[in-house]
Amino acid sequence: MTQTQANYTPEKFQNAEQIWFWFLYSKSVRNDIGRQNGRNATRRICELVDVETMITKLYLCGKLNAEHLSVMKEYGDRRRAPHQYVWRENHAAAVWDSAMKIIDDAARAKGWLE
């Protein structure tokens, strides 16, 4: 073990949105990670599979529904949250906020948030 590995402290997330955007971005570049050899990568408190498992469990127990997942995917792909003051995004913003609250509660229970 090297000196830097001994002092390794994973970084926690600020909120549920940060978890969600990190998860989607990391999944999209997963194949490139081996080529980067971990350079410039922020080490996180959890792995991609941990977030995926948490989202799946929240869906299977009925806390997240299909509409939550649809809005999360749509705006996750856009890399931004829906805006409540944009008429076309008003409903999506309410659904997004509800989903992020559910994820925030679950992530906080796991100790992933500061």
C-alpha positions as semicolon CSV with decimal commas, in nm:
position;residue;x (nm);y (nm);z (nm)
1;M;0,000;0,000;0,000
2;T;0,136;0,341;-0,094
3;Q;0,132;0,651;0,124
4;T;-0,152;0,808;-0,081
5;Q;-0,367;0,495;-0,051
6;A;-0,323;0,494;0,326
7;N;-0,456;0,852;0,349
8;Y;-0,740;0,791;0,106
9;T;-1,072;0,943;0,216
10;P;-1,362;0,912;-0,028
11;E;-1,559;1,226;-0,101
12;K;-1,924;1,240;0,001
13;F;-2,195;1,398;-0,211
14;Q;-2,361;1,733;-0,142
15;N;-2,714;1,626;-0,239
16;A;-2,925;1,375;-0,433
17;E;-2,889;1,566;-0,760
18;Q;-2,513;1,537;-0,739
19;I;-2,546;1,161;-0,684
20;W;-2,779;1,125;-0,982
21;F;-2,569;1,331;-1,225
22;W;-2,248;1,159;-1,107
23;F;-2,412;0,820;-1,159
24;L;-2,530;0,896;-1,513
25;Y;-2,202;1,057;-1,615
26;S;-1,994;0,775;-1,466
27;K;-2,206;0,511;-1,639
28;S;-2,159;0,690;-1,972
29;V;-1,779;0,689;-1,941
30;R;-1,737;0,359;-1,760
31;N;-1,549;0,205;-2,052
32;D;-1,303;0,495;-2,061
33;I;-1,201;0,462;-1,695
34;G;-0,950;0,187;-1,768
35;R;-0,779;0,406;-2,025
36;Q;-0,757;0,697;-1,783
37;N;-0,595;0,485;-1,510
38;G;-0,790;0,680;-1,248
39;R;-0,629;1,013;-1,328
40;N;-0,834;1,320;-1,239
41;A;-1,106;1,098;-1,095
42;T;-1,273;1,195;-0,769
43;R;-1,307;0,896;-0,543
44;R;-1,659;0,868;-0,409
45;I;-1,802;0,710;-0,097
46;C;-1,995;0,454;-0,305
47;E;-1,966;0,266;-0,632
48;L;-2,190;0,289;-0,937
49;V;-2,350;-0,044;-0,852
50;D;-2,440;0,089;-0,506
51;V;-2,637;0,379;-0,656
52;E;-2,799;0,151;-0,913
53;T;-2,900;-0,093;-0,638
54;M;-3,042;0,186;-0,422
55;I;-3,251;0,326;-0,713
56;T;-3,374;-0,024;-0,801
57;K;-3,475;-0,097;-0,440
58;L;-3,655;0,237;-0,413
59;Y;-3,847;0,153;-0,731
60;L;-3,929;-0,204;-0,630
61;C;-4,060;-0,100;-0,288
62;G;-4,280;0,166;-0,452
63;K;-4,107;0,479;-0,327
64;L;-3,996;0,575;-0,680
65;N;-4,240;0,521;-0,965
66;A;-4,211;0,504;-1,345
67;E;-4,281;0,877;-1,379
68;H;-3,998;0,958;-1,135
69;L;-3,756;0,741;-1,332
70;S;-3,869;0,885;-1,665
71;V;-3,816;1,245;-1,552
72;M;-3,486;1,157;-1,386
73;K;-3,361;0,994;-1,707
74;E;-3,486;1,269;-1,939
75;Y;-3,333;1,554;-1,742
76;G;-3,031;1,350;-1,643
77;D;-2,953;1,312;-2,013
78;R;-2,988;1,689;-2,047
79;R;-2,750;1,724;-1,749
80;R;-2,975;1,966;-1,570
81;A;-3,279;1,964;-1,346
82;P;-3,615;2,079;-1,481
83;H;-3,698;2,437;-1,395
84;Q;-4,019;2,506;-1,205
85;Y;-4,067;2,848;-1,368
86;V;-4,055;2,715;-1,726
87;W;-4,416;2,634;-1,812
88;R;-4,338;2,314;-2,005
89;E;-4,112;2,189;-1,724
90;N;-4,331;2,281;-1,428
91;H;-4,480;1,934;-1,373
92;A;-4,145;1,764;-1,438
93;A;-3,985;1,993;-1,177
94;A;-4,237;1,877;-0,915
95;V;-4,176;1,511;-1,004
96;W;-3,797;1,572;-1,001
97;D;-3,813;1,736;-0,657
98;S;-4,015;1,445;-0,522
99;A;-3,768;1,190;-0,661
100;M;-3,466;1,382;-0,531
101;K;-3,622;1,398;-0,183
102;I;-3,668;1,021;-0,183
103;I;-3,311;0,962;-0,304
104;D;-3,175;1,220;-0,058
105;D;-3,341;1,040;0,235
106;A;-3,207;0,701;0,123
107;A;-2,855;0,833;0,055
108;R;-2,847;1,017;0,388
109;A;-2,939;0,692;0,567
110;K;-2,645;0,524;0,392
111;G;-2,406;0,802;0,493
112;W;-2,335;0,918;0,137
113;L;-2,424;1,283;0,198
114;E;-2,237;1,543;0,395
